[in-house]
Amino acid sequence: MSNADSRFANGDCRMPTQDSLFPLAERRKAVWGGRIALALLAMLVLLAAASCSDVVRTGQGSSYLVMTSLAGADGTPVQSDVVSDTGSVFADNGTAGFQLQMKDVLNTPSANNAITVTQYHVEYVRSDGHNVPGVDVPYAFDGGANVTITGTGSVNFTLVRIQAKEEAPLRALRLQGGARAISTIARITFYGHDQTGREVSVTGNVEVNFADWAG
């Protein structure tokens, strides 16, 4: 028997095995490393899906309205006269300006993205916290509109109804010569939808001061 044969017979020169080349501890690390990598990949997929869902839930439409202006017929603040010098009572009107915007700034608005304003809601609040309708402030109310905004546009609306000046607390301000006043913030919310029926709303505030103003 040759020296080479004797070495193989005695086990001195054996072919390298997987266990000798890659110890058990290292192979276990490799397995766990692969599992961790797969787990991280799964987490990233879930997070991406959740983010997409949040974007979908944030708003149904791909377009929205920015209120660029909000004022009464004579500007702001609104000086609402509860009764004229002739004893007549008039409503106070306002105008709101809007601009159409896309949620994805890279998209160009299409005809479907145009927003039609169909309704508005007016409520009054006071900075001193006295906000009981019919006691401290006029009652809130709703009004209708029918204006479609494709780029920029405006909506005329009733800011103070005639009925409000015939009721408490505004009626008590008559014949006071402006000596008594009620200062409020009118909060106006406009409601509408794009041309696929997806709902849109936007809210703005304007100061309204009620009194029996001279003139």
Secondary structure by P-SEA (a helix, b strand, c coil): ccaaaaaaaacccccccccccccaaaaaaaaaaaaaaaaaaaaaaaaaaaaaaaaaacccccbbbbbccccccccccccccccccccbbbbbbbbbbbbbbbcccccccccccbbbbcbbbbbbbbccccccccccccccccbbbbbbbcccbbbbbbcccaaaaacccccccccccccbbbbbbbbbbbbbccccbbbbbbbbbbbbbbccccc
